[in-house]
Amino acid sequence: MKVKAAIQNEYHKPLDFEEVELEEPGKNEVMIRMAACAICHSDVHCKHGEHGIVPLPGIGGHEISGYIEKVGQEVTYIKPGDLVIATIIPAGCGHCYYCSIGLSNMCTTNRLALFLPGHFINKKGQRILNFEGRVAGFAEYTTVSEANVVKVPDGISVDCAALVACGVISGFGAVQNRAKVQPNKSVLVIGTGGVGLNAIQGAAYIGAHPIIAADILDSKLETAKIFGATHTLNVKKESDPVKKAWEMTDGRGADYVIVSVAGIDTLRQGFMMSAMAGTTCVIGHGTGEKLTAFGPTDFMAGRSLTGSAMGAVRSRIEIPRIFDLYLNKRLKLDELISGTYTFDKINEAIESMEKGGPIRNVIMF
C-alpha cells in the first residue's frame, strides 16, 4: 500500500515528504489510519541524532491516535474502525517473570525498544528505521504490533488521545510508579514542558505539597500553576537555585525531585535540591551522558536516584484510568495543546517545538 510519509534522510535537516510502500499487517499486527500525532521533544532529538546516530532513512512520531484500518491474523483485542492510541510501551505477554509479578511494563517477551526496522519501504528499496521502536506516526497510515495499541473510550478527541501515548504517561506515571510520591510530601519538578507539566499534575492528583515548578522561563512557570504547581523557581534568576529550593521546603530539600529535561549539570543540581532520604527521578536524558558529576558520599545521607521510561505504566491498565480521569475532569489534556498543524506543515510544527515555546504541537490528519 502506497502512503505519504515524512522521512528523515539527513540529520539536522527538515523531513522529506515521500511516497513509500507500507507493508500489510502480519500476525498480531494492525494497520492504523492516522488521526493525530503530537510532536514530542524526542522527535526533535531524533532529528539531530541526539538519541544516537543510526543509519538513515528514519521515521519518527510516537504520540499517535488513529483508527484501525486492517488487522492481521490472531488479532483479538481490537477490530477495524476502533479508535486507538499507539504507544512505544507494549502490553505484557502475561506469562514471563515480570508479567507474573504485575510489572508488564518490563515484559521480556514484548520489550520496549528503540531504533527498530519498520514497515515502510522507500523507492530505493530501503527499509526505513523506526526511531521510536515499534511505532512510527509521521505517515498517513502505519502498521504496528497489536501489543502497542490501547483502545480510546468515547468522549475523547483524537488530538487529546494522542498526548496520552507518551507525554502524559511519561510525567504522570513517573510520579506514581517510579518516584512513588506520597501525599503531603514535597515535590520539585525541573523542566515544565509537556512531560514536566504532567508530572506536576500527577503530584497534584496524589496530594503532594508543596509542588515546586522549576524552569528558566517565567512564561512556562506561569503555565505550571494551571497544572497544580504551588510554587515556582526560575533557576536562571537565582544566584543559588539549590539554596532557594531548600528554603522553599522548610530548609530540608524536596522529598521528591523529578528531572524532565536532559543534562548532567541539571540532574546534579536537581539531586542536590533533594532532601536527605529524598528521591530524584530522571526522565530527561541525552546521548552519552555519564554520571561523572556524582560521588559515593552524595548518597550517604540516604538520597536515591532512579529513572523512568514511559512512566513505567502498564499500558492497558493505567492508560484507561488516565482517560477516565480526564473524562471526570480530574486530569487536563486540552490545555497541553499549544497548536495544531496539517500534515504538510509538520516541519513547521517541529521547528516551533525546537524553539522551546509550545507545550505540544499536534499534527492533524
C-alpha positions in Angstrom: 0.0 0.0 0.0 1.5 3.4 -1.0 1.2 6.1 1.6 2.7 9.6 2.1 5.3 9.8 4.9 7.7 12.4 6.3 11.2 10.9 6.3 14.5 11.9 7.9 17.1 11.4 5.2 19.7 13.7 6.7 20.4 14.7 10.3 19.7 18.3 11.2 17.6 18.7 8.0 13.8 19.1 7.6 11.8 15.9 6.9 11.2 14.9 3.3 7.7 14.0 2.1 7.9 10.8 0.1 5.5 8.2 -1.2 6.6 4.9 0.4 5.3 1.4 0.5 3.6 0.3 3.7 3.5 -3.4 4.4 0.3 -5.1 5.2 -0.2 -6.2 8.9 1.1 -9.6 9.6 0.4 -11.9 12.5 -0.6 -10.0 15.6 -0.2 -6.7 13.8 -2.7 -3.9 12.9 -2.7 -1.1 10.3 -3.8 2.4 11.7 -5.2 5.2 9.7 -3.6 8.2 11.4 -5.8 10.8 13.0 -3.4 12.8 15.2 0.3 12.8 16.1 1.8 15.0 18.8 5.3 16.3 18.4 7.5 15.2 21.3 10.9 16.6 22.1 12.2 13.1 21.5 11.3 13.7 17.8 13.4 16.8 17.9 16.3 14.8 19.4 16.0 12.2 16.7 16.1 14.8 14.0 19.6 15.8 15.3 20.9 12.4 16.2 20.8 13.3 19.9 19.4 9.9 20.9 22.2 8.2 19.0 23.4 8.3 15.4 21.8 5.5 13.5 21.7 4.7 9.8 19.1 6.7 7.9 16.5 7.0 6.5 14.4 7.0 9.6 10.9 7.9 10.6 9.6 9.4 13.9 6.3 10.1 15.5 5.2 8.1 18.6 2.4 10.1 20.2 -0.3 8.9 17.9 -4.0 8.2 17.7 -5.9 6.7 14.8 -8.5 4.3 13.5 -7.8 0.6 12.9 -7.9 0.1 9.2 -6.9 -3.6 9.0 -6.0 -6.4 11.3 -3.6 -9.3 10.8 -4.1 -12.9 11.9 -4.7 -13.7 15.5 -5.6 -10.1 16.5 -8.2 -10.3 19.2 -8.0 -7.1 21.2 -9.4 -4.7 18.6 -11.3 -4.6 15.3 -11.4 -2.3 12.2 -12.9 1.1 13.0 -11.8 1.2 16.6 -10.1 4.4 17.8 -6.8 3.6 19.5 -3.6 5.2 20.6 -0.2 3.5 19.8 2.5 3.8 22.4 6.0 2.5 22.4 5.5 0.7 25.7 3.8 -2.6 24.8 1.2 -4.6 26.7 2.7 -7.5 28.5 2.6 -11.1 27.3 1.1 -12.2 30.6 3.4 -15.2 31.0 7.0 -14.0 31.6 8.5 -13.4 35.1 7.8 -9.7 35.2 4.2 -10.1 33.9 3.6 -12.7 36.6 4.6 -10.3 39.3 2.5 -7.4 37.9 5.2 -5.5 36.1 4.0 -5.9 32.5 6.0 -2.7 31.6 9.1 -4.8 32.0 7.8 -7.7 29.9 10.7 -9.7 28.5 8.6 -11.0 25.6 7.2 -7.7 24.3 10.2 -5.5 25.1 10.3 -1.7 25.0 13.0 -0.9 22.4 14.1 1.9 20.1 15.6 2.0 16.6 13.8 -1.0 15.1 13.3 -1.8 11.4 9.8 -0.7 10.5 7.1 -1.5 7.9 7.9 1.3 5.4 10.0 0.8 2.2 11.2 3.7 0.2 11.5 3.9 -3.6 15.2 2.8 -3.4 14.0 -0.4 -1.7 15.4 0.6 1.7 13.5 -0.4 4.8 13.0 2.8 6.9 14.1 2.6 10.5 11.6 3.5 13.2 13.3 6.0 15.5 10.9 5.1 18.4 10.7 1.3 18.2 7.5 -0.3 17.1 5.6 3.0 16.5 6.1 5.4 13.6 3.4 8.1 13.1 4.8 10.6 10.6 2.7 9.0 7.8 -0.9 8.8 6.7 -1.1 5.1 7.7 1.2 3.0 9.9 1.5 -0.7 10.8 2.3 -1.7 14.4 2.1 -4.6 16.8 -1.3 -5.2 18.4 0.6 -5.1 21.7 1.4 -1.4 21.3 -2.2 -0.2 20.9 -4.7 0.8 23.6 -8.4 1.5 22.9 -9.7 5.1 23.3 -13.1 5.4 25.0 -15.9 7.6 23.7 -15.8 11.3 24.5 -12.1 11.9 23.9 -10.9 13.8 20.9 -8.2 12.3 18.7 -5.7 15.2 19.5 -6.1 14.7 23.3 -5.9 11.0 22.9 -2.6 11.2 21.1 -1.0 13.1 24.0 -1.5 10.1 26.3 0.7 7.9 24.2 3.9 9.4 25.6 4.0 12.9 27.2 1.2 12.3 29.7 2.2 8.9 30.8 5.9 9.8 31.0 5.3 12.5 33.5 2.2 11.3 35.4 3.5 7.7 35.5 7.0 8.7 36.7 5.4 10.4 39.8 3.2 7.5 40.6 5.1 4.4 39.6 8.8 5.3 39.9 9.2 8.1 42.4 6.2 6.7 44.3 5.2 10.2 45.6 3.2 10.2 48.8 0.5 12.7 49.9 1.7 15.8 51.8 5.3 15.3 50.7 7.2 18.0 48.8 7.8 17.6 45.0 10.1 19.7 42.8 9.8 19.3 39.0 12.6 20.5 36.9 11.5 21.4 33.3 7.9 22.4 32.7 7.4 21.2 29.1 4.8 18.6 28.2 6.3 15.9 30.4 7.1 18.1 33.4 3.6 19.6 33.4 2.2 16.1 33.6 4.5 15.3 36.5 3.1 18.3 38.2 -0.5 17.4 37.7 0.4 13.8 38.8 1.8 15.2 42.0 -1.3 17.4 42.5 -3.6 14.4 41.9 -1.7 12.4 44.6 -2.0 15.3 47.1 1.7 16.4 47.3 2.6 19.7 48.9 4.3 21.9 48.1 4.7 21.3 44.4 7.6 23.4 43.0 8.0 24.0 39.3 11.5 24.9 38.2 12.4 26.3 34.8 14.3 29.1 33.1 11.2 30.7 31.5 8.7 32.7 33.6 6.0 32.0 31.0 6.3 28.3 31.5 6.3 28.7 35.2 3.0 30.6 35.0 1.6 27.7 32.9 2.8 25.3 35.6 0.4 26.9 38.1 -2.5 25.9 35.9 -1.5 22.3 36.3 -1.1 22.4 40.1 2.3 24.0 40.9 2.0 25.8 44.3 5.4 27.5 44.0 7.8 28.4 41.1 11.5 28.7 40.9 13.3 30.4 38.0 16.7 28.7 38.2 18.2 31.2 35.8 17.4 34.2 38.0 18.6 32.7 41.3 22.3 33.0 42.2 22.0 29.8 44.2 19.0 27.7 43.0 19.8 24.8 45.3 19.7 27.0 48.4 16.5 28.6 47.2 14.9 25.2 46.7 15.8 24.2 50.3 14.4 27.5 51.6 11.1 26.7 49.8 10.9 23.3 51.6 11.5 24.4 55.2 15.2 24.0 54.9 15.1 20.3 54.2 15.1 20.0 50.4 12.4 18.3 48.4 11.2 14.9 49.3 11.0 14.1 45.5 12.7 15.7 42.6 11.5 14.9 39.1 14.0 15.9 36.3 12.2 16.0 33.0 15.0 17.6 30.9 18.3 16.4 29.7 21.8 17.5 31.0 24.0 16.1 33.7 24.6 19.5 35.3 20.8 19.9 35.6 20.5 16.4 37.0 23.2 17.1 39.6 21.5 20.4 40.5 18.2 18.6 41.0 19.8 15.9 43.1 21.3 18.4 45.4 17.8 20.0 45.8 16.5 16.8 47.3 16.2 16.1 51.0 18.1 13.6 53.0 16.5 10.3 52.1 14.9 12.1 49.2 14.3 10.5 45.8 15.4 12.0 42.4 13.7 10.5 39.4 15.3 11.0 36.0 13.0 11.3 32.9 15.0 13.5 30.6 18.2 12.2 29.0 20.7 12.9 26.3 23.2 10.7 24.3 26.4 9.8 26.0 25.6 11.3 29.4 27.6 9.8 32.2 27.2 10.2 36.0 30.7 11.6 36.4 29.3 14.5 38.5 28.3 12.2 41.3 30.5 10.6 44.1 29.7 7.9 46.7 29.4 10.4 49.5 26.5 12.1 47.7 24.4 9.1 48.6 25.4 8.7 52.3 22.5 10.8 53.6 20.2 8.3 52.0 19.4 10.1 48.8 18.3 7.8 46.0 18.5 8.2 42.2 16.2 6.3 39.9 15.0 6.5 36.3 11.7 6.2 34.4 10.8 5.0 30.9 7.3 5.9 29.7 6.2 6.3 33.3 6.6 2.6 33.9 2.9 2.3 33.0 1.2 -1.0 32.4 -0.4 0.3 29.2 -3.8 -1.4 29.2 -4.3 -1.0 32.9 -3.2 2.6 33.6 -3.9 4.3 30.3 -7.7 3.6 30.5 -7.6 5.0 34.0 -5.9 8.2 32.7 -8.6 8.5 30.1 -11.2 8.1 32.9 -9.6 10.8 35.0 -9.8 13.2 32.0 -13.5 12.3 31.4 -14.2 13.1 35.0 -12.3 16.4 34.9 -9.5 15.3 37.2 -6.8 15.5 34.6 -6.0 18.2 32.0 -5.4 17.3 28.4 -6.8 20.1 26.2 -4.6 22.7 28.0 -1.5 20.8 26.8 -2.1 21.5 23.2 -0.3 24.7 22.0 -1.1 24.4 18.3 -2.5 22.1 15.6 -0.9 21.7 12.1 -1.8 19.8 9.0 0.5 17.0 7.9 2.1 19.1 5.2 3.2 21.6 7.9 5.0 19.1 10.1 8.4 20.7 9.7 6.9 24.0 10.9 5.5 22.2 14.0 8.8 20.6 14.7 10.7 23.8 14.3 8.3 25.5 16.7 8.9 22.8 19.3 12.7 23.3 18.9 12.4 26.9 20.0 11.0 25.7 23.3 7.8 27.7 23.5 4.9 25.2 22.9 3.9 22.5 25.3 2.7 20.2 22.5 2.1 20.8 18.8 -0.2 18.3 17.2 -0.4 17.1 13.6 -4.0 16.5 12.5 -4.5 14.2 9.5 
